[in-house]
């Protein structure tokens, strides 16, 4: 079992098991909260917990649309 713990004050500490339902992150672009499946992320051979940013679907679409537009421009 993996878990996280946080010291809220000298008297209070919170400990909770990491499950497939309680891991979240924030979109680095807009700050929306997103639920994360760590098992899915960890299945990538280049998985880097600290270096991974996950965008929400709206921001992902903006990035994809921008990249596609950039790729289709004539030089």
Secondary structure, 3 states (H helix, E strand, C coil): CCEEEEECCCCCEEEEECCCCCCEEECCCCCCEEECCHHHHHCCCCCCCCCCCCCCHHHHHHHHHHHHHHHCCCC
